[in-house]
Amino acid sequence: MALPLLLLLLLRPAVLARAASYPNNGIAEAVQDGFFPGRSADVILMPENMPEDTTVTLFGTEHDAATVPANMGVKEVRDIVGQAFGLPTRKQVSFMKDNVFKRPTLNFMVMVHGLGKDTVQNNNLENIDAITGNNPTINLKDVSYPRQELALSVTLTTGEQPSVHGLVSEEWQTAGQTHKALENGNHAETANLADLMTQYYGDESLALSISSSKAESLAHSPHRDTKSTMSCFYDSEAKSFKASNGSPELKWSLDSSLNNIANSDFAEMWNRMKLAGGAVTFLDSQSVVVKSDRMASEVTFDLQDPIDASFFSELFYAKTVAKKLATSTSFQRKLSDSTPDSVVISFRGLIALGKKYGFDSKHYLAALKLYDSALPLIINNFIQLSPKSFVGEMVLMGSPIVVDENLVKGQLAHLSLSSDSKYLPAIYLGNDHVNPSHTCQTIRMSLDVNPSGIKTFCLNELPNHPQNTVLVSLLSTSFSNSNVTAEELKKFQIVLWISLALAFSLLAGIVTFACMEYERDTLLFSKRRLKEPGHN
């Protein structure tokens, strides 16, 4: 029994992790799940009323729609995808089919940050609402706080909270020094879905990730690049998407597309908006005017502005990639082979636009309507890449959570503290002359005196262990320095056991022949009178 168990562990390319448990000290569980010693801030601010509207919508036939639960943990999304492809999972998902002899060959995941179920309903986004209503949709619980985009995305693909995987945001401070995620060894501390897929099925498995954020595109890629690993991200200076370790076919320029916008098929994305009386008009490749419906007023987006350009580039590029995958000979060869492939698109432009113009602005509402029109087409294009053998997910990462920046700045100024507002709702007090514990308590009391609708959490109240995870590395590319891959190990195991089986079979044959007893064949000697051995 022990030998099969050991072999099973060796053949599971995963990293098992366990987060440390904290005592009941009044700190919200969501904040604890997001806490990583040495990276998380000294103070966390949270609105008293916070939306809980993160959802995942499932596509394909690999699930039993009748038994899909209404709620599940955000960490279990990884298990949904993993089980469909026969990858190692931490928990069996009862509503997912596990057909060993007919695995899907494509998984696509579309993630939208800054959009949740409440936003869809409050702004009458009919097309997205129809998608969630016509397909199994699950409310995702246990979402960590702060709701940093990269931290949430890594949780989704690794199945671990930031308290375990360690990426609290794209950028953080430690001892007064600024660190960036996925640079200089600041990687996730657990294997993600792309790691498992490429380790389990080999280098032929396509792992394509797309986002306007370079860090996020890398977060959905294997830690160790393969020949089929492609991470595409938006370069705001060049106004183009670049492919890290990718195909030249995936290069794309916003300016080139805008110069040929009249002859492109991008207008298809706005057809649903046009049916509602809306319009999208591009002016001299410099700006775009959007009228979201008959009653709405026009708003203008400046395509020379990095945030506006990034927003439209993500939508254009998502459609471009789907078309490239469907028409390119090289990509069709990858998609049609027997190894499963993964395509992840993480839209970050919407939440960046909301932060710029305001989440109650006309620009943000127009952007919501653009997504409502474009997402159904983009999702359908990915379904058509492998219509008979796919699984897909649309993840709405939740409505934006806004902390009053001016209120916080006023309180910090009143206390003679300086803080970089780009880290809100996190505050770093890394200063030799400031006691984080005392200062956090002072901020808490100051906000409590004048009702602000903000809860204040002092993270120094959590036990600050040097490392709050226990990690067991099992063939993980994020930890192993060996050149031996999981694919090579599988081949070695196959050759080893087949060789042993053949060797034992040969030995058994030799022993059988050696132990045969000699007997006279009566039928042979009855036909002809031959001299029998031993007779003259």
C-alpha positions in Angstrom: 0.0 0.0 0.0 2.8 2.4 0.8 4.5 1.9 -2.6 1.5 2.9 -4.7 0.9 5.9 -2.4 4.5 7.0 -2.8 4.3 6.7 -6.6 1.0 8.7 -6.7 2.7 11.5 -4.8 5.6 11.5 -7.2 3.3 11.7 -10.2 1.4 14.6 -8.9 3.1 17.8 -10.0 1.7 20.1 -7.4 2.7 22.2 -4.4 0.8 21.5 -1.3 0.5 24.4 1.1 -1.1 25.1 4.4 -1.7 28.5 5.8 -1.0 29.2 9.4 -4.1 29.6 11.6 -4.6 32.8 13.5 -6.3 33.3 16.8 -9.5 35.1 17.1 -8.2 38.7 17.4 -11.0 40.7 15.7 -9.3 41.0 12.3 -11.6 40.1 9.5 -11.0 36.7 8.0 -10.9 38.3 4.5 -8.0 40.5 5.7 -6.3 37.5 7.3 -6.5 35.6 4.0 -4.8 38.5 2.3 -2.1 38.9 4.8 1.5 37.9 4.0 4.2 38.8 6.5 6.8 41.3 5.2 4.6 42.2 2.2 1.2 43.3 3.4 0.9 46.8 4.8 0.8 48.1 8.4 -2.8 49.3 8.1 -5.7 48.0 6.1 -8.8 50.1 5.5 -12.1 48.4 4.6 -15.6 49.9 3.9 -18.2 48.8 6.4 -20.5 47.9 3.5 -18.7 45.8 0.9 -20.2 44.1 -2.1 -20.0 40.3 -2.2 -20.8 39.7 -5.9 -17.9 37.7 -7.3 -19.2 35.0 -9.6 -18.0 32.3 -12.1 -20.1 31.2 -15.0 -19.4 27.8 -16.5 -19.5 26.8 -20.2 -19.3 23.4 -21.9 -20.7 20.0 -21.1 -18.2 18.8 -18.6 -20.5 19.6 -15.6 -23.8 18.5 -14.4 -25.9 21.7 -14.5 -28.5 20.2 -12.2 -26.1 19.8 -9.3 -24.0 22.9 -9.7 -24.1 24.7 -6.2 -25.2 28.2 -5.7 -22.0 29.0 -3.7 -18.5 27.8 -3.4 -15.1 29.1 -2.3 -13.0 31.1 -4.7 -10.1 28.7 -4.3 -12.2 25.9 -5.8 -12.3 27.4 -9.3 -8.9 25.8 -9.8 -10.3 22.4 -8.9 -13.2 22.8 -11.4 -10.7 23.3 -14.3 -8.2 20.8 -12.9 -10.7 18.0 -12.6 -12.0 18.4 -16.1 -8.5 17.8 -17.4 -7.5 15.1 -15.0 -5.0 17.3 -13.2 -4.2 17.0 -9.5 -6.8 18.8 -7.4 -7.1 19.5 -3.7 -10.7 18.7 -3.6 -13.1 16.6 -5.7 -15.8 18.7 -7.3 -19.0 16.6 -7.3 -20.7 18.3 -10.2 -17.8 18.0 -12.6 -17.7 15.0 -14.9 -14.5 13.0 -14.9 -14.5 11.2 -18.2 -11.0 9.6 -18.3 -11.5 8.5 -21.9 -12.8 11.8 -23.3 -11.0 14.8 -21.8 -11.7 18.3 -23.2 -8.9 19.8 -25.3 -9.4 23.5 -24.6 -10.0 25.6 -21.5 -10.6 29.3 -21.9 -11.1 31.7 -19.0 -12.4 35.3 -19.3 -11.9 37.4 -16.2 -13.2 40.9 -15.8 -11.9 43.0 -12.9 -14.2 45.8 -11.6 -17.4 44.0 -12.7 -19.6 42.0 -10.4 -23.2 40.7 -10.3 -24.4 43.8 -8.5 -22.9 46.1 -11.2 -24.5 44.0 -13.9 -28.0 44.3 -12.4 -27.7 47.9 -11.3 -26.6 49.1 -14.7 -28.9 46.9 -16.7 -26.2 45.0 -18.6 -28.7 42.7 -20.3 -26.3 40.6 -22.4 -24.0 39.7 -19.6 -27.0 39.1 -17.4 -28.3 36.7 -20.1 -25.0 34.8 -20.1 -25.0 34.3 -16.3 -28.7 33.4 -16.4 -28.5 30.9 -19.2 -25.4 29.1 -17.9 -24.6 27.6 -14.5 -23.3 30.5 -12.3 -21.7 30.2 -8.9 -21.3 32.9 -6.3 -17.7 32.8 -5.1 -17.1 33.2 -1.4 -14.0 33.7 0.8 -12.6 36.5 -1.4 -9.6 38.0 0.3 -9.2 41.7 1.0 -7.8 44.1 -0.2 -9.3 43.2 -3.6 -6.1 43.8 -5.5 -6.5 42.5 -9.1 -3.3 40.5 -9.3 -3.7 39.0 -5.9 -7.2 37.8 -6.8 -6.1 36.4 -10.1 -3.3 34.4 -8.6 -5.7 33.0 -6.0 -7.9 31.9 -8.8 -5.2 30.1 -10.8 -3.3 28.6 -7.8 -6.2 27.8 -5.5 -4.5 29.6 -2.6 -5.1 32.8 -0.8 -2.5 35.6 -0.8 -1.6 34.5 2.7 -0.1 31.4 1.0 0.9 32.4 -2.5 2.4 35.7 -1.3 1.4 38.1 -4.1 -0.5 40.8 -2.3 -0.5 43.2 -5.2 1.5 44.1 -8.3 3.7 46.3 -6.1 4.4 46.5 -2.3 6.8 47.8 0.2 9.1 45.8 2.5 11.4 47.7 4.9 10.8 50.9 2.9 11.9 49.2 -0.3 9.5 48.9 -3.3 9.1 45.4 -4.7 7.3 44.3 -7.8 5.5 41.0 -8.3 7.0 38.4 -10.6 10.3 40.2 -10.7 13.6 39.3 -8.9 12.2 36.1 -7.6 8.9 37.5 -6.3 6.8 34.7 -7.7 3.8 32.9 -6.4 4.7 30.3 -3.8 2.4 27.6 -5.4 2.0 26.1 -8.8 -0.7 27.5 -11.0 -3.0 25.8 -13.6 -0.6 26.5 -16.4 2.2 24.8 -14.4 0.2 21.7 -13.9 -1.0 21.5 -17.4 2.5 21.9 -19.0 4.0 19.5 -16.4 1.4 16.9 -16.8 0.9 17.0 -20.5 4.2 18.2 -21.7 5.6 21.1 -23.7 3.0 20.7 -26.5 0.3 22.0 -24.3 -0.5 25.7 -25.3 -0.6 28.1 -22.3 -1.6 31.5 -23.7 -2.4 34.4 -21.3 -3.4 37.9 -22.2 -3.8 41.1 -20.1 -3.0 44.8 -20.3 -0.9 44.1 -17.2 2.4 42.3 -17.8 2.4 40.9 -14.2 -1.0 39.4 -14.6 -0.2 37.9 -18.0 2.8 36.2 -16.4 0.8 35.1 -13.4 -1.3 32.8 -15.7 1.8 31.4 -17.3 4.0 28.5 -16.2 6.9 29.5 -14.0 9.2 27.8 -16.5 8.6 28.8 -20.1 8.0 26.1 -22.6 7.9 26.3 -26.4 4.1 26.7 -26.2 4.1 29.3 -23.4 2.9 32.7 -24.6 2.3 35.7 -22.4 0.8 38.8 -24.1 0.7 42.2 -22.4 0.0 45.8 -23.4 2.9 48.2 -23.8 1.4 51.6 -23.2 4.4 53.5 -24.7 4.4 51.5 -28.0 0.6 51.3 -27.9 0.8 47.6 -28.8 0.5 44.1 -27.4 3.8 42.2 -27.1 4.2 38.5 -26.7 6.7 37.3 -24.2 8.2 34.0 -25.5 5.4 34.1 -28.1 4.7 33.8 -31.7 5.3 36.8 -34.0 1.7 36.3 -35.2 0.4 37.6 -31.8 2.0 41.0 -32.2 -0.6 43.7 -32.5 -0.6 47.5 -32.7 -3.4 49.8 -31.8 -2.4 52.5 -34.3 -2.3 50.1 -37.2 -5.7 48.8 -36.2 -7.2 52.3 -35.9 -5.8 53.3 -39.3 -7.7 50.4 -40.8 -10.7 50.5 -38.5 -13.2 51.1 -41.3 -12.2 47.8 -43.0 -11.8 45.7 -39.8 -14.4 43.5 -38.2 -14.1 45.2 -34.8 -17.5 46.8 -35.4 -19.1 43.4 -34.7 -18.4 43.9 -31.0 -20.8 46.9 -30.8 -23.7 45.3 -32.7 -25.7 44.6 -29.5 -25.2 48.2 -28.4 -26.4 49.5 -31.8 -29.6 47.4 -31.4 -30.3 49.4 -28.2 -29.8 52.7 -30.2 -26.2 53.2 -29.3 -23.2 54.0 -31.5 -19.4 53.9 -31.4 -17.6 56.3 -33.7 -13.8 56.6 -34.2 -12.5 60.0 -35.0 -9.2 60.2 -36.9 -7.6 57.5 -34.8 -7.3 60.0 -32.0 -10.5 59.5 -30.1 -13.7 57.5 -29.9 -17.2 58.8 -29.2 -19.5 56.3 -27.5 -23.3 56.7 -27.1 -24.4 53.7 -25.0 -28.1 53.8 -25.9 -30.9 56.0 -27.3 -31.3 58.0 -24.1 -27.6 58.3 -23.1 -25.4 61.3 -23.9 -22.2 60.9 -25.9 -18.9 60.6 -24.1 -15.4 60.9 -25.7 -12.4 58.6 -24.9 -9.0 59.9 -25.7 -7.0 57.2 -27.5 -3.8 59.1 -26.9 -4.3 58.6 -23.1 -2.6 55.4 -21.9 -5.6 54.3 -19.8 -8.2 54.9 -22.5 -6.0 53.3 -25.1 -5.4 50.3 -22.9 -9.1 49.8 -22.3 -10.0 49.6 -26.0 -6.8 47.7 -26.9 -7.8 44.8 -24.5 -11.1 44.4 -26.2 -9.7 44.7 -29.7 -6.8 42.3 -28.9 -9.1 39.6 -27.4 -11.1 39.5 -30.6 -7.9 39.5 -32.7 -6.4 36.6 -30.8 -9.5 34.5 -31.1 -9.4 35.1 -34.9 -5.6 34.3 -35.0 -6.2 31.0 -33.2 -9.0 30.1 -35.5 -7.2 30.9 -38.8 -3.5 30.4 -38.2 -2.1 27.0 -39.4 0.5 26.8 -36.6 -2.1 27.5 -33.9 -4.6 25.2 -35.4 -2.0 22.4 -35.3 -1.5 23.1 -31.5 -5.3 23.2 -30.8 -6.1 20.1 -32.8 -3.5 17.8 -31.2 -4.4 15.5 -28.3 -2.8 17.7 -25.5 -5.1 20.1 -23.7 -4.6 23.9 -24.2 -5.4 26.9 -22.1 -6.3 30.5 -23.0 -6.7 33.1 -20.3 -7.8 36.7 -20.8 -7.9 39.0 -17.9 -9.5 42.4 -18.5 -8.0 45.1 -16.4 -9.0 48.2 -18.4 -12.4 48.6 -16.9 -11.3 49.1 -13.3 -8.4 51.4 -14.4 -11.0 53.5 -16.3 -13.2 53.7 -13.2 -10.3 54.8 -11.1 -9.5 57.6 -13.6 -13.0 58.9 -14.3 -14.9 57.7 -11.2 -17.1 54.7 -10.8 -20.2 56.8 -11.1 -19.1 58.7 -14.2 -20.6 58.6 -17.6 -17.4 57.2 -19.0 -17.5 54.2 -16.7 -21.1 53.6 -17.6 -20.3 53.8 -21.3 -17.4 51.3 -20.7 -19.8 48.9 -19.0 -22.1 49.0 -22.0 -19.1 48.3 -24.3 -18.3 45.2 -22.3 -21.9 44.2 -22.3 -21.9 44.3 -26.1 -18.5 42.8 -26.7 -18.1 40.0 -24.1 -20.8 37.6 -25.6 -19.0 37.8 -29.0 -15.6 37.2 -27.6 -16.8 34.2 -25.5 -18.5 32.7 -28.5 -15.4 33.1 -30.6 -13.4 31.1 -28.1 -16.1 28.4 -27.9 -15.8 28.0 -31.7 -12.1 27.1 -31.4 -13.1 23.7 -30.1 -16.9 23.5 -30.0 -17.1 19.8 -29.2 -14.3 19.5 -26.6 -13.9 22.5 -24.3 -14.6 23.9 -20.9 -14.8 27.6 -20.2 -15.3 30.1 -17.4 -16.3 33.7 -17.2 -15.2 35.2 -13.9 -16.7 38.5 -12.8 -14.2 39.5 -10.1 -16.6 41.7 -8.2 -17.9 45.3 -8.2 -15.2 47.9 -7.4 -14.7 48.7 -3.7 -13.9 52.3 -3.2 -12.2 53.8 -0.1 -12.6 57.6 0.2 -9.0 58.7 -0.8 -9.5 62.3 0.3 -10.9 61.3 3.7 -7.8 59.0 4.3 -5.4 61.7 3.1 -7.0 64.2 5.4 -6.6 61.9 8.4 -3.0 61.2 7.6 -2.3 64.9 7.1 -4.0 65.5 10.5 -1.7 63.0 12.1 1.4 64.4 10.2 1.8 61.1 8.3 2.7 60.7 4.7 1.6 57.8 2.6 1.5 57.0 -1.1 -2.1 56.8 -2.1 -1.4 54.3 -4.8 -1.4 51.6 -2.2 -4.8 52.3 -0.8 -6.6 50.6 0.9 -3.2 49.5 2.2 -1.0 52.0 4.2 2.7 51.4 4.7 4.2 53.1 7.7 7.7 51.9 7.1 9.6 54.6 9.0 12.2 54.3 11.8 10.5 57.2 13.6 6.9 55.7 13.5 5.6 53.0 15.7 3.2 51.1 13.4 1.2 49.6 16.2 0.6 52.9 18.0 0.0 54.8 14.7 -2.5 52.3 13.5 -4.4 52.6 16.7 -4.4 56.4 16.4 -5.7 56.2 12.9 -8.5 53.8 14.0 -9.6 56.1 16.9 -9.4 59.2 14.6 -11.7 57.5 12.0 -14.1 56.3 14.8 -14.6 59.8 16.2 -16.0 61.1 12.9 -18.2 58.3 11.4 -16.5 57.5 8.2 -17.9 54.1 7.1 -14.4 52.7 7.2 -13.0 49.8 9.4 -9.4 50.0 10.4 -7.3 46.8 10.8 -3.8 46.8 12.4 -1.9 44.0 10.9 0.7 44.0 13.6 -1.9 42.3 15.7 -1.4 39.2 13.6 1.6 37.0 14.6 4.3 38.1 12.2 6.0 34.8 11.5 9.0 34.9 9.1 7.0 32.6 6.9 3.4 31.7 7.5 3.2 28.7 5.2 4.3 25.2 5.3 5.3 24.1 1.8 6.0 20.6 0.4 7.5 20.8 -3.0 6.4 18.0 -5.3 7.8 18.5 -8.8 6.9 22.2 -8.8 8.6 24.3 -11.4 8.5 27.2 -8.9 10.8 25.4 -6.5 12.7 22.6 -8.2 16.2 23.3 -9.5 16.4 20.0 -11.2 16.4 19.7 -15.0 14.1 16.6 -14.8 10.6 17.5 -15.9 7.4 15.8 -15.0 7.1 14.5 -18.6 10.5 12.9 -18.4 9.7 11.4 -15.0 6.5 9.9 -16.4 8.4 8.4 -19.4 11.0 7.0 -16.9 8.2 5.4 -14.8 6.6 3.8 -17.9 9.8 2.4 -19.2 10.9 1.2 -15.7 7.7 -0.7 -14.9 7.3 -2.1 -18.4 10.9 -3.3 -18.4 10.4 -5.0 -15.0 7.2 -6.6 -16.2 8.9 -8.0 -19.3 11.9 -9.2 -17.2 9.7 -11.0 -14.8 7.7 -12.5 -17.7 10.9 -13.8 -19.3 12.2 -15.2 -16.0 8.8 -16.9 -15.5 9.0 -18.5 -18.9 12.6 -19.8 -18.4 11.6 -21.3 -15.0 8.5 -22.9 -16.6 10.5 -24.5 -19.3 13.3 -25.6 -16.9 10.8 -27.3 -14.6 8.9 -29.2 -17.4 8.8 -33.0 -16.8 9.7 -35.4 -19.7 6.8 -37.8 -20.6 6.4 -40.2 -23.6 3.8 -39.1 -26.1 1.6 -42.2 -26.5 -0.1 -40.8 -29.6 3.2 -40.3 -31.4 4.5 -43.8 -30.7 1.1 -45.5 -31.5 1.4 -44.7 -35.3 4.8 -45.9 -36.0 6.9 -48.5 -34.2 9.9 -46.4 -33.2 12.5 -47.3 -30.9 11.8 -45.9 -27.6 14.5 -44.1 -25.7 16.3 -46.5 -23.5 15.4 -49.6 -25.5 17.7 -51.4 -28.0 
